[in-house]
């Protein structure tokens, strides 16, 4: 990890990973849970290549074998179009991931921005 900033008063943790680090969001959630805290909605910025799997956009996360399922806001048609137009391209996505009860279960990235 490159840096970690924790505010117990705000209930927030900010984690910046070094390039090439392969820690996933579910792994971080599991670690947080092991330390006695409850992971909440996680805002992330992630780089990779947009791909289409079974008709759905996914992100091949740079430097890993991880395929991240994507969910765009259905009310934002422009974002849906941007994801499909950039298939096969390297992009940086921003959005949120919301943990379920099983922190290791796959969770889609709810995309809010495509760069």
Backbone atoms as SQL, in Angstrom:
CREATE TABLE atoms (id INTEGER PRIMARY KEY, chain TEXT, resi INTEGER, resn TEXT, atom TEXT, x REAL, y REAL, z REAL);
INSERT INTO atoms VALUES
  (1, 'A', 1, 'UNK', 'N', 0.840, -1.172, 0.000),
  (2, 'A', 1, 'UNK', 'CA', 0.000, 0.000, 0.000),
  (3, 'A', 1, 'UNK', 'C', 0.885, 1.235, 0.000),
  (4, 'A', 2, 'UNK', 'N', 0.387, 2.253, -0.638),
  (5, 'A', 2, 'UNK', 'CA', 1.147, 3.499, -0.695),
  (6, 'A', 2, 'UNK', 'C', 0.856, 4.368, 0.513),
  (7, 'A', 3, 'UNK', 'N', -0.450, 4.479, 0.858),
  (8, 'A', 3, 'UNK', 'CA', -0.803, 5.275, 2.030),
  (9, 'A', 3, 'UNK', 'C', -2.157, 4.839, 2.577),
  (10, 'A', 4, 'UNK', 'N', -2.330, 5.049, 3.884),
  (11, 'A', 4, 'UNK', 'CA', -3.594, 4.762, 4.565),
  (12, 'A', 4, 'UNK', 'C', -3.863, 5.918, 5.508),
  (13, 'A', 5, 'UNK', 'N', -5.080, 6.450, 5.441),
  (14, 'A', 5, 'UNK', 'CA', -5.493, 7.528, 6.344),
  (15, 'A', 5, 'UNK', 'C', -6.823, 7.104, 6.947),
  (16, 'A', 6, 'UNK', 'N', -6.881, 7.018, 8.267),
  (17, 'A', 6, 'UNK', 'CA', -8.083, 6.561, 8.956),
  (18, 'A', 6, 'UNK', 'C', -8.592, 7.658, 9.878),
  (19, 'A', 7, 'UNK', 'N', -9.891, 7.933, 9.815),
  (20, 'A', 7, 'UNK', 'CA', -10.540, 8.859, 10.732),
  (21, 'A', 7, 'UNK', 'C', -11.642, 8.102, 11.460),
  (22, 'A', 8, 'UNK', 'N', -11.383, 7.739, 12.711),
  (23, 'A', 8, 'UNK', 'CA', -12.404, 7.033, 13.489),
  (24, 'A', 8, 'UNK', 'C', -13.589, 7.944, 13.781),
  (25, 'A', 9, 'UNK', 'N', -13.333, 9.258, 13.938),
  (26, 'A', 9, 'UNK', 'CA', -14.425, 10.202, 14.197),
  (27, 'A', 9, 'UNK', 'C', -15.410, 10.247, 13.032),
  (28, 'A', 10, 'UNK', 'N', -14.895, 10.204, 11.801),
  (29, 'A', 10, 'UNK', 'CA', -15.740, 10.251, 10.608),
  (30, 'A', 10, 'UNK', 'C', -16.155, 8.862, 10.132),
  (31, 'A', 11, 'UNK', 'N', -15.497, 7.832, 10.658),
  (32, 'A', 11, 'UNK', 'CA', -15.782, 6.475, 10.204),
  (33, 'A', 11, 'UNK', 'C', -15.315, 6.238, 8.781),
  (34, 'A', 12, 'UNK', 'N', -14.187, 6.870, 8.414),
  (35, 'A', 12, 'UNK', 'CA', -13.676, 6.779, 7.051),
  (36, 'A', 12, 'UNK', 'C', -12.239, 6.280, 7.041),
  (37, 'A', 13, 'UNK', 'N', -11.928, 5.519, 6.001),
  (38, 'A', 13, 'UNK', 'CA', -10.550, 5.118, 5.749),
  (39, 'A', 13, 'UNK', 'C', -10.264, 5.395, 4.282),
  (40, 'A', 14, 'UNK', 'N', -9.099, 5.966, 4.014),
  (41, 'A', 14, 'UNK', 'CA', -8.675, 6.233, 2.647),
  (42, 'A', 14, 'UNK', 'C', -7.417, 5.412, 2.401),
  (43, 'A', 15, 'UNK', 'N', -7.469, 4.557, 1.373),
  (44, 'A', 15, 'UNK', 'CA', -6.353, 3.676, 1.065),
  (45, 'A', 15, 'UNK', 'C', -5.918, 3.948, -0.363),
  (46, 'A', 16, 'UNK', 'N', -4.642, 4.240, -0.540),
  (47, 'A', 16, 'UNK', 'CA', -4.089, 4.433, -1.876),
  (48, 'A', 16, 'UNK', 'C', -3.091, 3.314, -2.111),
  (49, 'A', 17, 'UNK', 'N', -3.316, 2.546, -3.176),
  (50, 'A', 17, 'UNK', 'CA', -2.455, 1.415, -3.482),
  (51, 'A', 17, 'UNK', 'C', -1.362, 1.817, -4.465),
  (52, 'A', 18, 'UNK', 'N', -0.211, 1.230, -4.303),
  (53, 'A', 18, 'UNK', 'CA', 0.888, 1.461, -5.240),
  (54, 'A', 18, 'UNK', 'C', 0.540, 0.807, -6.571),
  (55, 'A', 19, 'UNK', 'N', 1.033, 1.375, -7.674),
  (56, 'A', 19, 'UNK', 'CA', 0.844, 0.712, -8.968),
  (57, 'A', 19, 'UNK', 'C', 1.351, -0.722, -8.898),
  (58, 'A', 20, 'UNK', 'N', 0.591, -1.636, -9.469),
  (59, 'A', 20, 'UNK', 'CA', 0.968, -3.043, -9.472),
  (60, 'A', 20, 'UNK', 'C', 0.434, -3.820, -8.289),
  (61, 'A', 21, 'UNK', 'N', -0.134, -3.140, -7.298),
  (62, 'A', 21, 'UNK', 'CA', -0.705, -3.827, -6.152),
  (63, 'A', 21, 'UNK', 'C', -1.963, -4.557, -6.599),
  (64, 'A', 22, 'UNK', 'N', -2.181, -5.768, -6.123),
  (65, 'A', 22, 'UNK', 'CA', -3.310, -6.566, -6.575),
  (66, 'A', 22, 'UNK', 'C', -4.365, -6.803, -5.494),
  (67, 'A', 23, 'UNK', 'N', -4.373, -6.003, -4.445),
  (68, 'A', 23, 'UNK', 'CA', -5.381, -6.140, -3.392),
  (69, 'A', 23, 'UNK', 'C', -6.733, -5.711, -3.961),
  (70, 'A', 24, 'UNK', 'N', -7.752, -6.531, -3.729),
  (71, 'A', 24, 'UNK', 'CA', -9.091, -6.207, -4.217),
  (72, 'A', 24, 'UNK', 'C', -9.910, -5.540, -3.118),
  (73, 'A', 25, 'UNK', 'N', -10.979, -4.873, -3.524),
  (74, 'A', 25, 'UNK', 'CA', -11.871, -4.235, -2.551),
  (75, 'A', 25, 'UNK', 'C', -12.445, -5.275, -1.583),
  (76, 'A', 26, 'UNK', 'N', -12.940, -6.442, -2.061),
  (77, 'A', 26, 'UNK', 'CA', -13.425, -7.443, -1.099),
  (78, 'A', 26, 'UNK', 'C', -12.364, -7.900, -0.100),
  (79, 'A', 27, 'UNK', 'N', -11.098, -7.965, -0.529),
  (80, 'A', 27, 'UNK', 'CA', -10.034, -8.319, 0.412),
  (81, 'A', 27, 'UNK', 'C', -9.876, -7.244, 1.480),
  (82, 'A', 28, 'UNK', 'N', -9.977, -5.973, 1.088),
  (83, 'A', 28, 'UNK', 'CA', -9.905, -4.879, 2.069),
  (84, 'A', 28, 'UNK', 'C', -11.085, -4.946, 3.028),
  (85, 'A', 29, 'UNK', 'N', -12.289, -5.208, 2.490),
  (86, 'A', 29, 'UNK', 'CA', -13.472, -5.327, 3.354),
  (87, 'A', 29, 'UNK', 'C', -13.285, -6.435, 4.389),
  (88, 'A', 30, 'UNK', 'N', -12.743, -7.573, 3.934),
  (89, 'A', 30, 'UNK', 'CA', -12.529, -8.698, 4.839),
  (90, 'A', 30, 'UNK', 'C', -11.543, -8.318, 5.941),
  (91, 'A', 31, 'UNK', 'N', -10.481, -7.618, 5.577),
  (92, 'A', 31, 'UNK', 'CA', -9.490, -7.170, 6.555),
  (93, 'A', 31, 'UNK', 'C', -10.113, -6.208, 7.565),
  (94, 'A', 32, 'UNK', 'N', -10.905, -5.270, 7.082),
  (95, 'A', 32, 'UNK', 'CA', -11.588, -4.313, 7.969),
  (96, 'A', 32, 'UNK', 'C', -12.504, -5.059, 8.930),
  (97, 'A', 33, 'UNK', 'N', -13.233, -6.039, 8.397),
  (98, 'A', 33, 'UNK', 'CA', -14.150, -6.836, 9.222),
  (99, 'A', 33, 'UNK', 'C', -13.380, -7.635, 10.284),
  (100, 'A', 34, 'UNK', 'N', -12.232, -8.202, 9.897),
  (101, 'A', 34, 'UNK', 'CA', -11.403, -8.959, 10.846),
  (102, 'A', 34, 'UNK', 'C', -10.931, -8.082, 11.997),
  (103, 'A', 35, 'UNK', 'N', -10.791, -6.776, 11.749),
  (104, 'A', 35, 'UNK', 'CA', -10.333, -5.843, 12.787),
  (105, 'A', 35, 'UNK', 'C', -11.490, -5.326, 13.643),
  (106, 'A', 36, 'UNK', 'N', -12.714, -5.851, 13.382),
  (107, 'A', 36, 'UNK', 'CA', -13.853, -5.499, 14.227),
  (108, 'A', 36, 'UNK', 'C', -14.713, -4.357, 13.721),
  (109, 'A', 37, 'UNK', 'N', -14.483, -3.928, 12.488),
  (110, 'A', 37, 'UNK', 'CA', -15.265, -2.828, 11.922),
  (111, 'A', 37, 'UNK', 'C', -16.169, -3.359, 10.811),
  (112, 'A', 38, 'UNK', 'N', -17.196, -2.582, 10.482),
  (113, 'A', 38, 'UNK', 'CA', -18.121, -2.962, 9.427),
  (114, 'A', 38, 'UNK', 'C', -17.834, -2.147, 8.176),
  (115, 'A', 39, 'UNK', 'N', -17.410, -2.812, 7.098),
  (116, 'A', 39, 'UNK', 'CA', -17.163, -2.076, 5.855),
  (117, 'A', 39, 'UNK', 'C', -18.456, -1.495, 5.310),
  (118, 'A', 40, 'UNK', 'N', -18.345, -0.323, 4.743),
  (119, 'A', 40, 'UNK', 'CA', -19.501, 0.381, 4.171),
  (120, 'A', 40, 'UNK', 'C', -19.239, 0.646, 2.693),
  (121, 'A', 41, 'UNK', 'N', -20.076, 1.456, 2.108),
  (122, 'A', 41, 'UNK', 'CA', -19.913, 1.839, 0.709),
  (123, 'A', 41, 'UNK', 'C', -18.491, 2.340, 0.480),
  (124, 'A', 42, 'UNK', 'N', -17.879, 1.839, -0.581),
  (125, 'A', 42, 'UNK', 'CA', -16.486, 2.136, -0.879),
  (126, 'A', 42, 'UNK', 'C', -16.401, 2.875, -2.205),
  (127, 'A', 43, 'UNK', 'N', -15.831, 4.067, -2.181),
  (128, 'A', 43, 'UNK', 'CA', -15.623, 4.852, -3.398),
  (129, 'A', 43, 'UNK', 'C', -14.261, 4.480, -3.956),
  (130, 'A', 44, 'UNK', 'N', -14.222, 4.129, -5.257),
  (131, 'A', 44, 'UNK', 'CA', -12.951, 3.719, -5.834),
  (132, 'A', 44, 'UNK', 'C', -12.700, 4.376, -7.189),
  (133, 'A', 45, 'UNK', 'N', -11.437, 4.402, -7.534),
  (134, 'A', 45, 'UNK', 'CA', -10.974, 4.787, -8.856),
  (135, 'A', 45, 'UNK', 'C', -10.069, 3.644, -9.296),
  (136, 'A', 46, 'UNK', 'N', -10.362, 3.062, -10.462),
  (137, 'A', 46, 'UNK', 'CA', -9.634, 1.872, -10.904),
  (138, 'A', 46, 'UNK', 'C', -9.356, 1.950, -12.400),
  (139, 'A', 47, 'UNK', 'N', -8.168, 1.470, -12.801),
  (140, 'A', 47, 'UNK', 'CA', -7.767, 1.466, -14.202),
  (141, 'A', 47, 'UNK', 'C', -7.853, 0.070, -14.776),
  (142, 'A', 48, 'UNK', 'N', -8.171, 0.014, -16.066),
  (143, 'A', 48, 'UNK', 'CA', -8.193, -1.271, -16.740),
  (144, 'A', 48, 'UNK', 'C', -8.719, -1.132, -18.151),
  (145, 'A', 49, 'UNK', 'N', -9.006, -2.278, -18.761),
  (146, 'A', 49, 'UNK', 'CA', -9.525, -2.307, -20.122),
  (147, 'A', 49, 'UNK', 'C', -10.980, -2.743, -20.093),
  (148, 'A', 50, 'UNK', 'N', -11.818, -1.975, -20.774),
  (149, 'A', 50, 'UNK', 'CA', -13.236, -2.334, -20.844),
  (150, 'A', 50, 'UNK', 'C', -13.424, -3.520, -21.776),
  (151, 'A', 51, 'UNK', 'N', -14.196, -4.491, -21.320),
  (152, 'A', 51, 'UNK', 'CA', -14.500, -5.684, -22.097),
  (153, 'A', 51, 'UNK', 'C', -15.995, -5.946, -21.999),
  (154, 'A', 52, 'UNK', 'N', -16.482, -6.795, -22.883),
  (155, 'A', 52, 'UNK', 'CA', -17.890, -7.188, -22.826),
  (156, 'A', 52, 'UNK', 'C', -17.935, -8.691, -22.610),
  (157, 'A', 53, 'UNK', 'N', -18.622, -9.104, -21.555),
  (158, 'A', 53, 'UNK', 'CA', -18.766, -10.516, -21.231),
  (159, 'A', 53, 'UNK', 'C', -20.256, -10.812, -21.126),
  (160, 'A', 54, 'UNK', 'N', -20.723, -11.711, -21.982),
  (161, 'A', 54, 'UNK', 'CA', -22.149, -12.067, -22.032),
  (162, 'A', 54, 'UNK', 'C', -23.034, -10.828, -22.178),
  (163, 'A', 55, 'UNK', 'N', -22.583, -9.896, -23.024),
  (164, 'A', 55, 'UNK', 'CA', -23.373, -8.707, -23.309),
  (165, 'A', 55, 'UNK', 'C', -23.298, -7.614, -22.254),
  (166, 'A', 56, 'UNK', 'N', -22.497, -7.826, -21.208),
  (167, 'A', 56, 'UNK', 'CA', -22.387, -6.851, -20.126),
  (168, 'A', 56, 'UNK', 'C', -20.975, -6.277, -20.067),
  (169, 'A', 57, 'UNK', 'N', -20.849, -4.958, -19.858),
  (170, 'A', 57, 'UNK', 'CA', -19.512, -4.375, -19.745),
  (171, 'A', 57, 'UNK', 'C', -18.832, -4.806, -18.439),
  (172, 'A', 58, 'UNK', 'N', -17.551, -5.117, -18.555),
  (173, 'A', 58, 'UNK', 'CA', -16.734, -5.458, -17.398),
  (174, 'A', 58, 'UNK', 'C', -15.380, -4.793, -17.557),
  (175, 'A', 59, 'UNK', 'N', -14.654, -4.692, -16.463),
  (176, 'A', 59, 'UNK', 'CA', -13.332, -4.077, -16.488),
  (177, 'A', 59, 'UNK', 'C', -12.289, -5.130, -16.162),
  (178, 'A', 60, 'UNK', 'N', -11.309, -5.298, -17.054),
  (179, 'A', 60, 'UNK', 'CA', -10.141, -6.120, -16.760),
  (180, 'A', 60, 'UNK', 'C', -9.174, -5.213, -16.010),
  (181, 'A', 61, 'UNK', 'N', -9.070, -5.405, -14.712),
  (182, 'A', 61, 'UNK', 'CA', -8.284, -4.513, -13.858),
  (183, 'A', 61, 'UNK', 'C', -6.805, -4.634, -14.209),
  (184, 'A', 62, 'UNK', 'N', -6.172, -3.502, -14.476),
  (185, 'A', 62, 'UNK', 'CA', -4.756, -3.472, -14.855),
  (186, 'A', 62, 'UNK', 'C', -3.895, -4.183, -13.829),
  (187, 'A', 63, 'UNK', 'N', -2.979, -5.009, -14.329),
  (188, 'A', 63, 'UNK', 'CA', -2.014, -5.674, -13.465),
  (189, 'A', 63, 'UNK', 'C', -2.551, -6.869, -12.705),
  (190, 'A', 64, 'UNK', 'N', -3.798, -7.277, -12.981),
  (191, 'A', 64, 'UNK', 'CA', -4.392, -8.421, -12.283),
  (192, 'A', 64, 'UNK', 'C', -5.124, -9.292, -13.303),
  (193, 'A', 65, 'UNK', 'N', -5.634, -10.415, -12.823),
  (194, 'A', 65, 'UNK', 'CA', -6.507, -11.266, -13.630),
  (195, 'A', 65, 'UNK', 'C', -7.966, -10.995, -13.310),
  (196, 'A', 66, 'UNK', 'N', -8.230, -9.969, -12.525),
  (197, 'A', 66, 'UNK', 'CA', -9.570, -9.680, -12.035),
  (198, 'A', 66, 'UNK', 'C', -10.441, -9.041, -13.113),
  (199, 'A', 67, 'UNK', 'N', -11.646, -9.598, -13.261),
  (200, 'A', 67, 'UNK', 'CA', -12.691, -8.998, -14.093),
  (201, 'A', 67, 'UNK', 'C', -13.710, -8.413, -13.139),
  (202, 'A', 68, 'UNK', 'N', -13.973, -7.143, -13.265),
  (203, 'A', 68, 'UNK', 'CA', -14.878, -6.445, -12.362),
  (204, 'A', 68, 'UNK', 'C', -16.184, -6.155, -13.086),
  (205, 'A', 69, 'UNK', 'N', -17.282, -6.691, -12.576),
  (206, 'A', 69, 'UNK', 'CA', -18.592, -6.417, -13.164),
  (207, 'A', 69, 'UNK', 'C', -18.921, -4.943, -12.978),
  (208, 'A', 70, 'UNK', 'N', -19.578, -4.364, -13.981),
  (209, 'A', 70, 'UNK', 'CA', -19.909, -2.943, -13.943),
  (210, 'A', 70, 'UNK', 'C', -21.415, -2.754, -13.982),
  (211, 'A', 71, 'UNK', 'N', -21.876, -1.757, -13.256),
  (212, 'A', 71, 'UNK', 'CA', -23.285, -1.362, -13.281),
  (213, 'A', 71, 'UNK', 'C', -23.319, 0.150, -13.398),
  (214, 'A', 72, 'UNK', 'N', -23.872, 0.642, -14.490),
  (215, 'A', 72, 'UNK', 'CA', -24.000, 2.087, -14.674),
  (216, 'A', 72, 'UNK', 'C', -25.386, 2.511, -14.218),
  (217, 'A', 73, 'UNK', 'N', -25.516, 3.746, -13.821),
  (218, 'A', 73, 'UNK', 'CA', -26.801, 4.292, -13.416),
  (219, 'A', 73, 'UNK', 'C', -27.760, 4.197, -14.601),
  (220, 'A', 74, 'UNK', 'N', -28.862, 3.434, -14.472),
  (221, 'A', 74, 'UNK', 'CA', -29.784, 3.288, -15.606),
  (222, 'A', 74, 'UNK', 'C', -30.429, 4.609, -16.022),
  (223, 'A', 75, 'UNK', 'N', -30.385, 5.600, -15.156),
  (224, 'A', 75, 'UNK', 'CA', -30.945, 6.915, -15.475),
  (225, 'A', 75, 'UNK', 'C', -29.953, 7.778, -16.257),
  (226, 'A', 76, 'UNK', 'N', -28.718, 7.272, -16.401),
  (227, 'A', 76, 'UNK', 'CA', -27.678, 8.037, -17.089),
  (228, 'A', 76, 'UNK', 'C', -27.302, 7.312, -18.387),
  (229, 'A', 77, 'UNK', 'N', -28.090, 7.532, -19.429),
  (230, 'A', 77, 'UNK', 'CA', -27.866, 6.868, -20.709),
  (231, 'A', 77, 'UNK', 'C', -26.506, 7.225, -21.297),
  (232, 'A', 78, 'UNK', 'N', -26.042, 8.441, -21.078),
  (233, 'A', 78, 'UNK', 'CA', -24.748, 8.863, -21.614),
  (234, 'A', 78, 'UNK', 'C', -23.620, 7.998, -21.039),
  (235, 'A', 79, 'UNK', 'N', -23.726, 7.645, -19.773),
  (236, 'A', 79, 'UNK', 'CA', -22.711, 6.814, -19.138),
  (237, 'A', 79, 'UNK', 'C', -22.753, 5.402, -19.714),
  (238, 'A', 80, 'UNK', 'N', -23.950, 4.867, -19.905),
  (239, 'A', 80, 'UNK', 'CA', -24.099, 3.540, -20.522),
  (240, 'A', 80, 'UNK', 'C', -23.444, 3.545, -21.898),
  (241, 'A', 81, 'UNK', 'N', -23.724, 4.579, -22.685),
  (242, 'A', 81, 'UNK', 'CA', -23.158, 4.689, -24.030),
  (243, 'A', 81, 'UNK', 'C', -21.640, 4.811, -23.974),
  (244, 'A', 82, 'UNK', 'N', -21.114, 5.591, -23.022),
  (245, 'A', 82, 'UNK', 'CA', -19.668, 5.773, -22.896),
  (246, 'A', 82, 'UNK', 'C', -18.975, 4.444, -22.614),
  (247, 'A', 83, 'UNK', 'N', -19.583, 3.617, -21.767),
  (248, 'A', 83, 'UNK', 'CA', -18.997, 2.310, -21.472),
  (249, 'A', 83, 'UNK', 'C', -18.920, 1.458, -22.738),
  (250, 'A', 84, 'UNK', 'N', -19.998, 1.434, -23.505),
  (251, 'A', 84, 'UNK', 'CA', -20.028, 0.610, -24.717),
  (252, 'A', 84, 'UNK', 'C', -19.123, 1.173, -25.812),
  (253, 'A', 85, 'UNK', 'N', -19.013, 2.480, -25.908),
  (254, 'A', 85, 'UNK', 'CA', -18.162, 3.091, -26.935),
  (255, 'A', 85, 'UNK', 'C', -16.682, 2.856, -26.661),
  (256, 'A', 86, 'UNK', 'N', -16.330, 2.655, -25.398),
  (257, 'A', 86, 'UNK', 'CA', -14.917, 2.512, -25.036),
  (258, 'A', 86, 'UNK', 'C', -14.496, 1.053, -24.851),
  (259, 'A', 87, 'UNK', 'N', -15.330, 0.108, -25.299),
  (260, 'A', 87, 'UNK', 'CA', -14.961, -1.304, -25.199),
  (261, 'A', 87, 'UNK', 'C', -13.619, -1.534, -25.888),
  (262, 'A', 88, 'UNK', 'N', -12.753, -2.301, -25.222),
  (263, 'A', 88, 'UNK', 'CA', -11.432, -2.588, -25.762),
  (264, 'A', 88, 'UNK', 'C', -10.397, -1.522, -25.446),
  (265, 'A', 89, 'UNK', 'N', -10.812, -0.425, -24.840),
  (266, 'A', 89, 'UNK', 'CA', -9.889, 0.668, -24.527),
  (267, 'A', 89, 'UNK', 'C', -9.501, 0.649, -23.048),
  (268, 'A', 90, 'UNK', 'N', -8.341, 1.228, -22.764),
  (269, 'A', 90, 'UNK', 'CA', -7.926, 1.424, -21.374),
  (270, 'A', 90, 'UNK', 'C', -8.629, 2.660, -20.839),
  (271, 'A', 91, 'UNK', 'N', -9.209, 2.526, -19.655),
  (272, 'A', 91, 'UNK', 'CA', -9.958, 3.620, -19.046),
  (273, 'A', 91, 'UNK', 'C', -9.687, 3.656, -17.551),
  (274, 'A', 92, 'UNK', 'N', -10.065, 4.760, -16.931),
  (275, 'A', 92, 'UNK', 'CA', -10.122, 4.866, -15.479),
  (276, 'A', 92, 'UNK', 'C', -11.585, 5.079, -15.130),
  (277, 'A', 93, 'UNK', 'N', -12.095, 4.224, -14.265),
  (278, 'A', 93, 'UNK', 'CA', -13.489, 4.325, -13.839),
  (279, 'A', 93, 'UNK', 'C', -13.537, 4.784, -12.394),
  (280, 'A', 94, 'UNK', 'N', -14.541, 5.595, -12.095),
  (281, 'A', 94, 'UNK', 'CA', -14.801, 5.992, -10.715),
  (282, 'A', 94, 'UNK', 'C', -16.219, 5.570, -10.379),
  (283, 'A', 95, 'UNK', 'N', -16.411, 5.175, -9.143),
  (284, 'A', 95, 'UNK', 'CA', -17.735, 4.757, -8.712),
  (285, 'A', 95, 'UNK', 'C', -17.689, 4.212, -7.302),
  (286, 'A', 96, 'UNK', 'N', -18.740, 3.465, -6.958),
  (287, 'A', 96, 'UNK', 'CA', -18.832, 2.902, -5.615),
  (288, 'A', 96, 'UNK', 'C', -19.097, 1.408, -5.685),
  (289, 'A', 97, 'UNK', 'N', -18.654, 0.738, -4.628),
  (290, 'A', 97, 'UNK', 'CA', -18.960, -0.668, -4.428),
  (291, 'A', 97, 'UNK', 'C', -19.580, -0.776, -3.039),
  (292, 'A', 98, 'UNK', 'N', -20.655, -1.547, -2.946),
  (293, 'A', 98, 'UNK', 'CA', -21.376, -1.685, -1.687),
  (294, 'A', 98, 'UNK', 'C', -21.261, -3.132, -1.225),
  (295, 'A', 99, 'UNK', 'N', -20.654, -3.347, -0.041),
  (296, 'A', 99, 'UNK', 'CA', -20.446, -4.724, 0.408),
  (297, 'A', 99, 'UNK', 'C', -21.752, -5.422, 0.767),
  (298, 'A', 100, 'UNK', 'N', -21.775, -6.729, 0.495),
  (299, 'A', 100, 'UNK', 'CA', -22.883, -7.573, 0.943),
  (300, 'A', 100, 'UNK', 'C', -22.502, -8.232, 2.252),
  (301, 'A', 101, 'UNK', 'N', -23.264, -9.208, 2.665),
  (302, 'A', 101, 'UNK', 'CA', -22.959, -9.907, 3.922),
  (303, 'A', 101, 'UNK', 'C', -21.684, -10.736, 3.812),
  (304, 'A', 102, 'UNK', 'N', -21.450, -11.307, 2.626),
  (305, 'A', 102, 'UNK', 'CA', -20.227, -12.058, 2.373),
  (306, 'A', 102, 'UNK', 'C', -19.253, -11.113, 1.679),
  (307, 'A', 103, 'UNK', 'N', -18.222, -10.704, 2.386),
  (308, 'A', 103, 'UNK', 'CA', -17.302, -9.691, 1.863),
  (309, 'A', 103, 'UNK', 'C', -16.477, -10.189, 0.682),
  (310, 'A', 104, 'UNK', 'N', -16.408, -11.502, 0.483),
  (311, 'A', 104, 'UNK', 'CA', -15.640, -12.048, -0.630),
  (312, 'A', 104, 'UNK', 'C', -16.506, -12.258, -1.878),
  (313, 'A', 105, 'UNK', 'N', -17.824, -12.095, -1.747),
  (314, 'A', 105, 'UNK', 'CA', -18.719, -12.287, -2.891),
  (315, 'A', 105, 'UNK', 'C', -18.519, -11.174, -3.917),
  (316, 'A', 106, 'UNK', 'N', -18.627, -11.496, -5.197),
  (317, 'A', 106, 'UNK', 'CA', -18.476, -10.469, -6.231),
  (318, 'A', 106, 'UNK', 'C', -19.511, -9.356, -6.084),
  (319, 'A', 107, 'UNK', 'N', -19.050, -8.127, -6.224),
  (320, 'A', 107, 'UNK', 'CA', -19.906, -6.945, -6.126),
  (321, 'A', 107, 'UNK', 'C', -19.595, -6.070, -7.333),
  (322, 'A', 108, 'UNK', 'N', -20.624, -5.602, -8.040),
  (323, 'A', 108, 'UNK', 'CA', -20.339, -4.745, -9.195),
  (324, 'A', 108, 'UNK', 'C', -19.880, -3.356, -8.770),
  (325, 'A', 109, 'UNK', 'N', -19.095, -2.747, -9.636),
  (326, 'A', 109, 'UNK', 'CA', -18.727, -1.346, -9.462),
  (327, 'A', 109, 'UNK', 'C', -19.847, -0.528, -10.091),
  (328, 'A', 110, 'UNK', 'N', -20.486, 0.312, -9.296),
  (329, 'A', 110, 'UNK', 'CA', -21.529, 1.203, -9.801),
  (330, 'A', 110, 'UNK', 'C', -20.820, 2.438, -10.335),
  (331, 'A', 111, 'UNK', 'N', -20.663, 2.485, -11.632),
  (332, 'A', 111, 'UNK', 'CA', -19.842, 3.492, -12.295),
  (333, 'A', 111, 'UNK', 'C', -20.532, 4.850, -12.292),
  (334, 'A', 112, 'UNK', 'N', -19.772, 5.884, -11.901),
  (335, 'A', 112, 'UNK', 'CA', -20.293, 7.243, -11.941),
  (336, 'A', 112, 'UNK', 'C', -19.534, 8.108, -12.954),
  (337, 'A', 113, 'UNK', 'N', -18.306, 7.650, -13.331),
  (338, 'A', 113, 'UNK', 'CA', -17.507, 8.443, -14.261),
  (339, 'A', 113, 'UNK', 'C', -16.564, 7.546, -15.052),
  (340, 'A', 114, 'UNK', 'N', -16.423, 7.828, -16.346),
  (341, 'A', 114, 'UNK', 'CA', -15.508, 7.116, -17.235),
  (342, 'A', 114, 'UNK', 'C', -14.517, 8.119, -17.789),
  (343, 'A', 115, 'UNK', 'N', -13.225, 7.832, -17.621),
  (344, 'A', 115, 'UNK', 'CA', -12.179, 8.729, -18.164),
  (345, 'A', 115, 'UNK', 'C', -11.299, 7.940, -19.110);
